Amino acid sequence: MNCGHPVNFPTFFLVLILTGVLFAACGSSASNQGYDREMEITELGENPSSEGGSSDENSPPEFPGNDGDGGTSEGTTDGSQVEPEPEPEPVFVPIENCVANSMGSMWHEEGPIPYQNQSVQISGEHLGSERCVTALSFVFSHAGKCPLTLQFNGKGGIWNLQNGTLRSDVECGDGWGSGKTYVALLEQSQVSLLGVPKPVDIGNGQQSCTPLEQGIELLGTLIVEAGGTTLELGLSGLNVQGKILTDAVLTGTCGADPAVCEDRVCGQDPAFGVSCGTCAQGSFCMEGHCKDGTPAQEACARFNQDRIALYEGNWNGNVSSCSGGIMDSPWQERALKMANLYRWFADLPPLALNTSLYGEQQSCALIMHANNTLSHNPGQSWKCYTQNGADGAGNSNIATMPAVGAVDLYMIDPGNASTMGHRRWILSNWIGYTAFGSTSKYSCMATISGEGGQMANKSWTAWPPAGFYPIDWHAMSWTNTDQTGWSIQSDTINLNGAQVTITQNGQNRAVKVNSLAANYGSKFAISMTPIGWTTQPNTTYQVSVNGISQPISYKIQTLDCSQSP
């Protein structure tokens, strides 16, 4: 297995996080920019057809009790005909334009695009017979630029995203590609609405101006794509307040709240990412439920739970035709869970999947499989070579095993004594995203190209980590972390020349310290290889690092998670 590549600060990909609060208010359009619409009110029964023909294009919808015939003549007792009493003219409540004002920001890796005090258009429909909202549309922008449109309907019984687009321009930021229209990938997105109220009847039967006392909350993650570039937008936490104006329709499906935090009292909702609550002191959250236990029991519960599904997927590619096949989403998620479990124990934020990297990672795995070897720089003469696959190889950890199992191999990192690059990239501050590609024999994991997202800012990170460390991780069938070495990495502390002391029950344990090559997931790093001893379960080790600008000291508590701690 070749070592992980050093960083060359490659081109970035874009990830957006949409946060904040949208505030809507009904008011005079003269005081708002970007949305000035005259509303024409047509009386019930009136047909505004042009001369020489008829058209109901602009006629209001008819509702039960409104036949639109203007009344009929009535007979008297003596058989004569008299004109009926004229019906009173319908009284309409004048409604000024409903203008929404955004107070939030749209986030991507370079920072926010502010929407403070920017106009946002909100429109909707309600079912006249049942007085329920059936459709809502939100359009917001930054100074009239970079507009994002989201259209929802109640099809299927809950609020579903029907359509979504993002139009890019210079206001969106660098690298988006001015003039592109990103379109929502509905099957990959998980988006809904929470808290849409029933509309208020304002008196004319055709329009409702409904106050949002609790606000409408947008939930989930939106994936959009244009020309091969995929963006991820987090919508959870976005809120609409004020009033919404809806028009009556004759048909439609009432929207309903999705089941959020169903059968969960803590942690995050797996579909929409919203918080389901926290646990009291002395207990911990596991799979959405609070469990009593010690921190050691929590560590082993997390370890055992996340390692239940270690199986690989079924590769559907073909070397003979140079078809890379697809590493499906459940397979990607299982590999990601392995990487994030290591990062959780190292007190690092989790990585997220960047779907735009799937293609190059799968092409990378295909090249390695077709040539039965590994290289970060495959030549054009290699079988099944593509530039996309070569780019993936140069930006990734690569291994001679499928993706899920490869994560354990990367963390032990045999054969890379001078860099420990695979481990350092998984524990790196520099990445917030990743993606995997896998065949039945080879795999690639995006690292250098994983910039952006929820990146860490730790001054140093160790492996085995400070705190709890399951000894179950320590060895594979043919190697272990004592042989490859413990490690410490940092972006701000120069570890070259560090003096390391490891003690167990007050007794010094001899170690060999090596400085590792720079920029393999961190600027500085050292390895510490035990000499004449091995790491034991249920044991505490004290590690002290001196001779550097900022001394480091931490304890490692090993656990045997095959037994209840």
C-alpha positions as CSV (number, residue, x, y, z in Angstrom):
1,M,0.0,0.0,0.0
2,N,1.5,3.3,-1.0
3,C,1.7,6.2,1.4
4,G,-0.8,9.0,1.4
5,H,0.2,12.0,-0.7
6,P,1.3,15.3,0.7
7,V,-0.9,18.3,0.2
8,N,-0.3,20.5,-2.8
9,F,-3.3,22.8,-1.9
10,P,-5.4,21.6,-4.9
11,T,-8.5,23.2,-6.4
12,F,-11.4,23.2,-4.1
13,F,-15.0,22.1,-4.5
14,L,-18.0,23.9,-3.3
15,V,-20.2,23.1,-0.3
16,L,-22.9,25.4,0.9
17,I,-24.5,25.5,4.3
18,L,-27.8,27.5,4.4
19,T,-28.4,28.8,7.8
20,G,-30.3,31.6,9.6
21,V,-33.8,33.0,9.8
22,L,-36.0,34.4,7.1
23,F,-38.5,37.0,8.3
24,A,-41.6,37.7,6.3
25,A,-43.8,40.7,6.7
26,C,-46.9,42.0,4.9
27,G,-46.4,45.7,4.1
28,S,-46.3,48.3,1.4
29,S,-44.3,47.2,-1.6
30,A,-43.0,50.8,-1.9
31,S,-40.8,50.2,1.1
32,N,-39.3,47.0,-0.2
33,Q,-37.0,46.3,-3.1
34,G,-37.1,43.4,-5.6
35,Y,-40.7,42.5,-5.4
36,D,-43.5,45.0,-6.5
37,R,-46.6,43.2,-7.8
38,E,-50.0,44.7,-8.5
39,M,-52.8,42.4,-7.4
40,E,-56.0,42.6,-9.4
41,I,-59.2,41.6,-7.6
42,T,-61.9,40.2,-9.8
43,E,-65.5,39.9,-8.4
44,L,-67.0,36.5,-8.0
45,G,-69.0,35.6,-11.1
46,E,-67.4,38.3,-13.3
47,N,-65.9,37.1,-16.5
48,P,-63.1,39.5,-17.6
49,S,-63.2,38.2,-21.2
50,S,-62.0,40.4,-24.1
51,E,-64.5,41.6,-26.7
52,G,-65.2,39.0,-29.5
53,G,-64.5,36.0,-27.4
54,S,-64.5,34.5,-24.0
55,S,-61.8,33.3,-21.6
56,D,-61.7,32.2,-18.1
57,E,-57.9,32.6,-17.9
58,N,-58.2,35.3,-15.3
59,S,-61.5,34.3,-13.7
60,P,-61.4,33.3,-10.0
61,P,-62.0,29.7,-9.2
62,E,-65.6,28.7,-8.3
63,F,-66.3,27.3,-4.9
64,P,-69.4,25.5,-3.6
65,G,-72.2,28.0,-3.2
66,N,-70.9,30.3,-6.0
67,D,-72.5,29.3,-9.3
68,G,-71.6,32.7,-10.9
69,D,-74.9,33.1,-12.6
70,G,-75.8,36.4,-11.0
71,G,-79.2,35.2,-9.7
72,T,-82.5,34.2,-11.4
73,S,-86.0,35.8,-11.8
74,E,-88.5,34.8,-9.2
75,G,-92.3,34.2,-9.7
76,T,-95.0,35.9,-7.6
77,T,-98.1,34.2,-6.2
78,D,-100.2,35.6,-9.1
79,G,-97.8,34.3,-11.7
80,S,-96.3,37.6,-12.6
81,Q,-92.5,38.1,-12.8
82,V,-90.6,40.6,-10.7
83,E,-86.9,41.3,-10.6
84,P,-85.3,39.9,-7.5
85,E,-83.7,42.1,-4.9
86,P,-80.2,42.9,-6.0
87,E,-77.5,41.0,-4.1
88,P,-75.0,43.1,-2.3
89,E,-71.7,43.7,-4.0
90,P,-68.9,41.3,-2.6
91,V,-66.7,43.0,-0.1
92,F,-63.0,42.3,-0.6
93,V,-60.3,42.9,2.0
94,P,-57.5,44.7,0.3
95,I,-54.2,42.9,0.7
96,E,-50.9,44.6,0.1
97,N,-48.0,42.6,-1.3
98,C,-46.5,40.1,1.1
99,V,-42.8,40.7,1.1
100,A,-40.4,38.5,2.9
101,N,-37.1,39.7,4.3
102,S,-34.2,37.4,4.8
103,M,-32.0,37.7,7.9
104,G,-29.9,34.7,7.3
105,S,-26.8,33.6,5.3
106,M,-26.0,30.9,2.8
107,W,-22.7,29.2,3.7
108,H,-20.0,27.7,1.5
109,E,-16.4,26.9,2.1
110,E,-15.2,30.5,1.5
111,G,-17.8,32.0,3.9
112,P,-21.3,33.3,4.0
113,I,-23.4,35.0,1.3
114,P,-25.4,37.4,3.5
115,Y,-29.2,37.7,3.0
116,Q,-29.7,40.3,5.7
117,N,-32.5,42.7,4.8
118,Q,-32.8,41.2,1.3
119,S,-36.3,40.7,-0.2
120,V,-37.6,37.1,-0.5
121,Q,-40.7,36.2,-2.4
122,I,-43.1,33.7,-0.9
123,S,-46.2,32.4,-2.7
124,G,-48.5,29.6,-2.0
125,E,-51.8,27.9,-2.6
126,H,-54.5,26.6,-0.3
127,L,-57.4,24.2,-0.8
128,G,-60.6,26.2,-0.5
129,S,-62.8,23.3,0.6
130,E,-60.5,22.0,3.4
131,R,-58.7,25.2,4.4
132,C,-55.2,23.7,4.2
133,V,-52.0,24.8,2.5
134,T,-51.1,22.6,-0.5
135,A,-48.1,24.4,-2.0
136,L,-45.4,26.9,-1.1
137,S,-42.6,28.5,-3.0
138,F,-39.7,30.5,-1.7
139,V,-37.4,32.7,-3.8
140,F,-34.6,34.6,-2.1
141,S,-31.4,36.3,-3.3
142,H,-28.5,38.4,-2.3
143,A,-28.9,42.0,-3.6
144,G,-31.1,40.5,-6.4
145,K,-28.4,38.1,-7.4
146,C,-27.6,34.4,-6.7
147,P,-31.3,33.5,-6.4
148,L,-32.4,30.2,-4.8
149,T,-35.9,28.9,-5.6
150,L,-37.5,26.1,-3.5
151,Q,-41.0,24.8,-4.4
152,F,-42.8,22.5,-2.0
153,N,-46.1,20.6,-2.2
154,G,-48.1,18.2,0.0
155,K,-47.9,15.3,-2.4
156,G,-47.5,12.0,-0.5
157,G,-49.0,13.4,2.7
158,I,-46.0,15.4,3.9
159,W,-44.2,18.4,2.6
160,N,-42.0,17.4,-0.3
161,L,-39.6,19.3,-2.4
162,Q,-41.0,19.5,-5.9
163,N,-38.3,21.6,-7.5
164,G,-35.3,23.6,-6.6
165,T,-32.8,25.8,-8.6
166,L,-29.8,27.9,-7.8
167,R,-28.7,30.5,-10.3
168,S,-25.0,31.4,-9.9
169,D,-23.4,34.7,-10.7
170,V,-20.6,36.9,-9.3
171,E,-22.5,37.5,-6.1
172,C,-22.3,33.8,-5.2
173,G,-18.6,33.7,-4.9
174,D,-15.5,32.5,-6.8
175,G,-15.5,29.1,-8.5
176,W,-19.2,28.7,-9.0
177,G,-19.2,29.4,-12.7
178,S,-21.2,32.6,-13.5
179,G,-24.4,32.0,-15.3
180,K,-24.9,28.4,-14.3
181,T,-28.2,27.1,-13.1
182,Y,-27.9,24.4,-10.5
183,V,-30.8,22.0,-10.3
184,A,-32.0,20.1,-7.3
185,L,-31.3,16.3,-7.3
186,L,-34.6,15.3,-5.7
187,E,-33.7,11.7,-5.1
188,Q,-30.5,12.6,-3.2
189,S,-32.0,15.5,-1.3
190,Q,-33.9,15.1,1.9
191,V,-35.9,18.3,2.4
192,S,-39.3,19.1,4.1
193,L,-41.2,21.8,5.9
194,L,-42.3,21.9,9.6
195,G,-45.1,24.0,11.1
196,V,-47.1,25.2,8.1
197,P,-50.3,26.6,9.6
198,K,-53.9,26.3,8.3
199,P,-54.8,29.4,6.2
200,V,-56.9,32.2,7.7
201,D,-60.0,33.2,5.8
202,I,-59.7,37.0,5.0
203,G,-63.2,37.3,3.7
204,N,-63.1,37.0,-0.1
205,G,-62.7,33.2,-0.2
206,Q,-59.9,33.4,-2.7
207,Q,-56.9,34.6,-0.8
208,S,-55.5,34.1,2.7
209,C,-52.9,36.1,4.5
210,T,-51.8,33.8,7.3
211,P,-49.6,34.8,10.2
212,L,-46.9,32.4,11.2
213,E,-47.0,32.5,14.9
214,Q,-44.4,29.7,15.4
215,G,-42.7,30.1,12.0
216,I,-42.2,27.6,9.2
217,E,-39.0,25.6,9.6
218,L,-37.1,24.2,6.6
219,L,-35.5,20.8,7.3
220,G,-32.8,18.6,5.7
221,T,-30.1,18.8,3.1
222,L,-30.5,19.9,-0.5
223,I,-28.2,18.6,-3.2
224,V,-27.9,20.6,-6.5
225,E,-25.9,19.9,-9.6
226,A,-24.7,21.8,-12.7
227,G,-22.3,20.6,-15.3
228,G,-20.8,17.9,-13.1
229,T,-20.4,20.2,-10.0
230,T,-22.4,19.2,-7.0
231,L,-23.2,21.5,-4.1
232,E,-24.6,20.5,-0.7
233,L,-26.9,23.0,1.1
234,G,-27.9,22.4,4.7
235,L,-31.4,23.7,5.3
236,S,-32.1,22.6,8.9
237,G,-32.5,25.7,11.1
238,L,-33.8,28.0,8.4
239,N,-37.0,29.6,9.6
240,V,-39.7,31.8,8.0
241,Q,-41.6,34.2,10.2
242,G,-44.3,36.8,9.6
243,K,-47.2,36.2,7.1
244,I,-47.7,34.3,3.9
245,L,-50.2,35.0,1.2
246,T,-51.9,32.0,-0.5
247,D,-54.4,31.7,-3.4
248,A,-57.3,29.3,-3.3
249,V,-57.3,26.2,-5.6
250,L,-59.9,23.6,-6.2
251,T,-57.6,20.6,-6.0
252,G,-54.5,19.7,-4.2
253,T,-53.1,17.6,-1.3
254,C,-52.8,19.1,2.2
255,G,-49.2,19.2,3.3
256,A,-48.3,17.8,6.7
257,D,-45.3,17.8,9.0
258,P,-42.8,15.0,8.5
259,A,-42.1,12.6,11.4
260,V,-39.0,14.3,13.0
261,C,-37.2,12.6,15.8
262,E,-39.6,9.7,15.7
263,D,-38.8,7.3,18.5
264,R,-35.8,9.4,19.4
265,V,-35.2,11.6,22.5
266,C,-31.6,12.6,22.0
267,G,-29.0,13.1,19.4
268,Q,-29.8,14.2,15.8
269,D,-32.7,13.1,13.6
270,P,-30.9,11.0,10.9
271,A,-33.0,12.3,8.0
272,F,-33.1,16.0,8.7
273,G,-30.2,16.6,11.1
274,V,-32.2,18.5,13.7
275,S,-31.5,18.0,17.4
276,C,-33.8,15.6,19.2
277,G,-32.7,16.6,22.7
278,T,-29.9,15.9,25.2
279,C,-29.4,13.4,28.0
280,A,-29.0,14.2,31.7
281,Q,-25.7,14.0,33.5
282,G,-24.7,10.4,34.2
283,S,-26.2,9.1,31.0
284,F,-25.3,9.2,27.3
285,C,-27.1,9.1,24.0
286,M,-27.0,5.9,21.9
287,E,-29.1,5.5,18.8
288,G,-31.5,8.2,19.9
289,H,-32.1,6.9,23.4
290,C,-30.5,8.0,26.7
291,K,-28.7,5.2,28.5
292,D,-27.2,5.2,32.0
293,G,-23.5,4.6,32.1
294,T,-20.0,5.8,32.6
295,P,-17.9,7.5,29.9
296,A,-16.0,4.3,29.4
297,Q,-19.3,2.5,28.7
298,E,-20.3,5.2,26.3
299,A,-17.1,4.8,24.4
300,C,-17.5,1.1,24.1
301,A,-21.2,1.4,23.2
302,R,-20.3,3.8,20.4
303,F,-17.4,1.5,19.2
304,N,-19.5,-1.6,19.2
305,Q,-22.6,0.0,17.6
306,D,-20.7,1.7,14.7
307,R,-18.8,-1.5,13.9
308,I,-21.8,-3.8,13.5
309,A,-22.1,-3.3,9.7
310,L,-18.5,-3.9,8.4
311,Y,-19.6,-5.7,5.3
312,E,-18.6,-4.5,1.8
313,G,-21.0,-3.9,-1.1
314,N,-21.3,-5.7,-4.4
315,W,-19.1,-4.3,-7.1
316,N,-21.0,-4.2,-10.4
317,G,-18.1,-3.0,-12.6
318,N,-16.1,-4.9,-15.2
319,V,-12.4,-4.7,-15.9
320,S,-12.7,-6.2,-19.4
321,S,-14.9,-3.3,-20.6
322,C,-13.2,-0.8,-18.2
323,S,-16.6,-0.1,-16.5
324,G,-16.0,1.3,-13.1
325,G,-19.4,0.4,-11.8
326,I,-21.0,2.2,-8.8
327,M,-20.3,2.2,-5.1
328,D,-23.8,2.8,-3.9
329,S,-24.8,5.2,-1.1
330,P,-25.2,2.5,1.7
331,W,-21.7,1.2,0.9
332,Q,-20.3,4.8,1.0
333,E,-22.1,5.4,4.3
334,R,-20.6,2.3,5.9
335,A,-17.1,3.4,4.9
336,L,-17.7,6.9,6.1
337,K,-19.0,5.6,9.5
338,M,-15.6,3.8,10.0
339,A,-13.6,7.0,9.3
340,N,-15.8,9.1,11.5
341,L,-15.6,6.6,14.4
342,Y,-11.8,7.1,14.5
343,R,-12.4,10.9,14.3
344,W,-14.9,10.7,17.2
345,F,-12.4,9.0,19.5
346,A,-9.8,11.6,18.4
347,D,-12.2,14.4,19.3
348,L,-12.5,15.6,15.7
349,P,-15.7,16.7,13.8
350,P,-17.1,14.1,11.5
351,L,-16.4,14.1,7.7
352,A,-19.3,14.4,5.2
353,L,-19.6,12.8,1.8
354,N,-19.0,14.9,-1.2
355,T,-21.0,13.3,-4.0
356,S,-19.1,15.3,-6.7
357,L,-16.0,13.2,-5.9
358,Y,-17.7,9.8,-6.4
359,G,-16.8,9.5,-10.1
360,E,-13.1,10.1,-9.8
361,Q,-12.8,7.9,-6.7
362,Q,-14.5,5.0,-8.5
363,S,-12.3,5.5,-11.6
364,C,-9.3,5.5,-9.3
365,A,-10.3,2.1,-7.8
366,L,-10.9,0.7,-11.3
367,I,-7.4,1.6,-12.4
368,M,-5.8,-0.1,-9.4
369,H,-8.0,-3.2,-9.9
370,A,-7.3,-3.4,-13.6
371,N,-3.5,-3.2,-13.1
372,N,-3.4,-5.2,-9.9
373,T,-1.2,-2.6,-8.2
374,L,-1.2,0.7,-6.4
375,S,0.1,4.1,-7.5
376,H,-0.7,7.7,-6.8
377,N,0.6,8.5,-10.3
378,P,-0.8,5.9,-12.8
379,G,0.6,6.3,-16.3
380,Q,-1.5,6.8,-19.4
381,S,-0.4,3.4,-20.6
382,W,-2.2,1.7,-17.6
383,K,-5.2,-0.4,-18.4
384,C,-8.5,1.5,-17.9
385,Y,-6.6,4.8,-17.5
386,T,-8.6,8.0,-17.4
387,Q,-7.6,11.4,-16.3
388,N,-10.4,11.5,-13.8
389,G,-9.2,8.3,-12.2
390,A,-5.6,9.6,-12.2
391,D,-6.7,12.8,-10.5
392,G,-8.5,10.6,-7.9
393,A,-5.4,8.5,-7.3
394,G,-3.3,11.7,-6.7
395,N,-5.7,13.1,-4.1
396,S,-6.5,10.0,-2.1
397,N,-5.6,7.2,0.2
398,I,-5.5,4.0,-1.8
399,A,-5.5,0.4,-0.6
400,T,-5.5,-3.2,-1.8
401,M,-8.8,-4.0,-0.2
402,P,-12.4,-2.8,-0.4
403,A,-13.4,0.5,1.1
404,V,-14.9,-0.4,4.5
405,G,-12.1,-2.6,5.7
406,A,-9.5,-0.2,4.2
407,V,-10.2,2.4,6.8
408,D,-8.7,0.1,9.6
409,L,-5.7,-0.5,7.3
410,Y,-5.1,3.2,6.8
411,M,-5.2,3.8,10.5
412,I,-2.6,1.2,11.4
413,D,-0.7,2.3,8.3
414,P,1.9,-0.4,7.7
415,G,4.8,0.3,5.2
416,N,4.7,4.1,5.7
417,A,7.3,4.6,8.5
418,S,8.5,7.9,7.1
419,T,5.1,9.5,6.6
420,M,2.2,7.7,8.3
421,G,0.3,9.6,5.7
422,H,-2.9,7.6,5.5
423,R,-3.6,7.9,9.3
424,R,-2.6,11.6,9.3
425,W,-5.0,12.4,6.5
426,I,-8.0,10.7,8.2
427,L,-7.2,12.6,11.4
428,S,-6.4,15.9,9.5
429,N,-7.6,19.4,10.4
430,W,-7.5,20.2,6.7
431,I,-10.5,18.2,5.4
432,G,-14.2,18.2,6.2
433,Y,-15.3,16.0,3.2
434,T,-14.4,12.8,1.7
435,A,-15.7,10.2,-0.8
436,F,-14.9,6.6,-1.6
437,G,-14.5,4.4,-4.6
438,S,-14.3,0.6,-4.4
439,T,-14.1,-2.6,-6.4
440,S,-14.0,-6.1,-4.9
441,K,-10.2,-5.8,-4.4
442,Y,-9.1,-2.2,-4.4
443,S,-10.4,1.1,-3.0
444,C,-9.6,4.9,-2.9
445,M,-10.6,7.4,-0.2
446,A,-10.6,11.2,-1.1
447,T,-8.3,13.2,1.3
448,I,-6.5,16.1,-0.3
449,S,-9.6,17.0,-2.3
450,G,-11.7,16.9,0.9
451,E,-11.1,20.6,1.8
452,G,-14.0,22.6,3.1
453,G,-17.0,21.7,5.3
454,Q,-16.7,21.3,9.1
455,M,-12.9,21.4,9.4
456,A,-11.2,21.0,12.8
457,N,-8.8,23.5,14.4
458,K,-7.0,21.3,17.0
459,S,-3.5,22.3,18.0
460,W,-2.5,18.6,18.1
461,T,-4.0,15.2,17.6
462,A,-2.6,11.9,18.8
463,W,-3.2,8.2,17.9
464,P,-3.8,6.2,20.1
465,P,-5.9,9.2,21.2
466,A,-6.0,11.1,24.4
467,G,-8.9,9.6,26.4
468,F,-10.4,6.2,25.7
469,Y,-8.9,3.8,23.2
470,P,-10.5,0.4,22.3
471,I,-7.7,-2.1,22.3
472,D,-9.8,-4.0,19.8
473,W,-8.6,-1.6,17.1
474,H,-4.9,-2.0,17.9
475,A,-4.1,-5.0,15.7
476,M,-5.0,-6.6,12.4
477,S,-4.2,-10.2,11.6
478,W,-0.6,-9.5,10.5
479,T,0.4,-6.2,12.0
480,N,-0.5,-3.7,14.8
481,T,-0.1,-0.1,15.9
482,D,2.9,-1.0,18.2
483,Q,4.8,-2.1,15.2
484,T,3.9,0.8,12.9
485,G,4.0,3.3,15.8
486,W,1.9,5.7,17.8
487,S,1.8,9.2,16.4
488,I,1.2,12.9,17.2
489,Q,0.5,15.5,14.5
490,S,0.1,19.3,14.5
491,D,-0.2,22.2,12.2
492,T,1.1,24.8,14.6
493,I,3.6,23.0,16.9
494,N,7.0,22.0,15.4
495,L,7.5,18.5,16.7
496,N,10.9,18.0,15.2
497,G,13.4,17.2,18.0
498,A,10.6,16.3,20.4
499,Q,11.5,14.3,23.5
500,V,8.8,11.7,24.4
501,T,8.2,9.9,27.7
502,I,5.6,7.2,28.1
503,T,4.9,5.8,31.5
504,Q,2.7,2.9,32.7
505,N,2.0,2.8,36.5
506,G,4.8,5.2,37.0
507,Q,7.3,3.1,35.1
508,N,9.0,4.5,31.9
509,R,8.3,2.6,28.7
510,A,11.1,2.9,26.1
511,V,10.1,4.3,22.7
512,K,11.8,5.2,19.5
513,V,10.8,8.7,18.2
514,N,11.0,9.6,14.5
515,S,10.1,12.9,12.8
516,L,7.7,12.3,9.9
517,A,7.7,14.0,6.5
518,A,5.8,17.3,6.4
519,N,2.3,18.0,4.8
520,Y,0.9,14.5,4.8
521,G,-2.4,15.6,6.4
522,S,-0.5,17.8,8.9
523,K,2.4,20.2,8.8
524,F,4.4,18.4,11.6
525,A,4.3,14.9,13.0
526,I,6.2,12.3,14.9
527,S,5.9,8.6,15.4
528,M,6.6,6.8,18.7
529,T,7.4,3.0,18.4
530,P,7.4,0.9,21.6
531,I,10.6,-0.9,22.3
532,G,10.3,-4.2,24.2
533,W,6.7,-3.8,25.4
534,T,3.2,-3.9,23.9
535,T,0.0,-2.0,24.6
536,Q,-2.2,-3.7,27.1
537,P,-6.0,-3.6,27.6
538,N,-7.6,-1.7,30.5
539,T,-4.4,0.2,31.2
540,T,-3.6,3.9,31.6
541,Y,-0.6,5.4,29.7
542,Q,0.8,8.9,30.4
543,V,2.4,10.6,27.4
544,S,4.6,13.7,27.9
545,V,6.2,15.5,25.0
546,N,8.9,18.1,25.7
547,G,11.7,20.0,23.9
548,I,9.1,21.8,21.7
549,S,7.6,25.3,21.9
550,Q,4.4,24.0,23.5
551,P,4.8,20.9,25.6
552,I,2.1,18.2,25.2
553,S,0.8,15.9,28.0
554,Y,-2.2,13.5,27.9
555,K,-3.4,10.1,29.1
556,I,-4.6,7.1,27.1
557,Q,-7.1,4.7,28.8
558,T,-7.2,1.5,26.8
559,L,-10.5,-0.4,26.9
560,D,-11.4,-4.0,26.0
561,C,-14.7,-3.4,24.3
562,S,-15.3,-7.1,23.8
563,Q,-16.0,-7.1,27.5
564,S,-18.3,-4.7,29.4
565,P,-16.0,-2.0,30.9
